[in-house]
């Protein structure tokens, strides 16, 4: 269910009936989600995510067609 590689995602996290939606970064080595500032780990269960375009591809005007959810 988590992304297959480290990447930025838009995700939904849940804990005790509370759901939040946030941009996050998934670190595939640590197998943890972090808020987009890269410092604060998200300790809630990820219940869904969609990939965000890679910054490099976005700047070049290309799209990433290899995304898998």
C-alpha positions in Angstrom: 0.0 0.0 0.0 2.8 2.6 0.6 4.6 4.1 -2.4 7.2 1.9 -4.0 9.8 4.7 -3.8 10.5 7.8 -1.8 8.3 10.6 -3.1 6.0 13.5 -2.4 2.3 12.5 -2.0 -1.1 14.0 -1.1 -2.3 11.7 1.7 -5.1 11.0 4.2 -4.1 10.0 7.7 -6.4 8.7 10.4 -6.2 8.2 14.2 -9.0 7.7 16.7 -11.7 8.8 14.2 -9.9 12.0 13.1 -8.8 12.2 9.5 -6.4 14.8 8.1 -5.3 15.4 4.5 -1.9 16.8 3.9 1.0 17.0 1.5 3.6 14.6 2.8 6.9 13.0 1.9 7.2 9.2 2.0 10.7 7.9 2.8 10.9 4.3 1.4 14.1 3.6 3.4 12.6 4.5 6.8 9.1 3.5 5.6 7.6 6.6 7.2 5.7 9.6 6.1 6.9 13.1 7.0 5.2 16.5 6.7 6.5 18.5 3.7 9.0 20.3 5.9 10.9 17.0 6.1 11.4 17.2 9.8 8.3 16.1 11.5 7.3 12.4 11.2 3.6 11.6 10.8 2.7 9.0 13.4 -0.9 8.5 12.1 -2.0 5.6 9.9 -2.0 6.5 6.2 -5.4 5.4 4.7 -4.8 6.6 1.2 -2.5 8.6 -1.0 -1.9 9.9 -4.5 1.5 10.8 -6.0 2.5 14.4 -6.6 4.5 15.3 -9.7 8.2 15.2 -9.2 9.7 18.7 -8.9 12.3 18.1 -11.6 9.8 16.8 -14.1 7.4 19.7 -13.2 10.1 22.3 -13.8 11.0 20.8 -17.2 7.3 20.8 -18.3 7.1 17.0 -18.3 4.8 14.6 -16.6 5.6 11.4 -14.7 3.7 8.6 -16.4 5.3 5.9 -14.3 3.3 6.6 -11.1 1.7 3.7 -9.4 -0.6 3.7 -6.5 
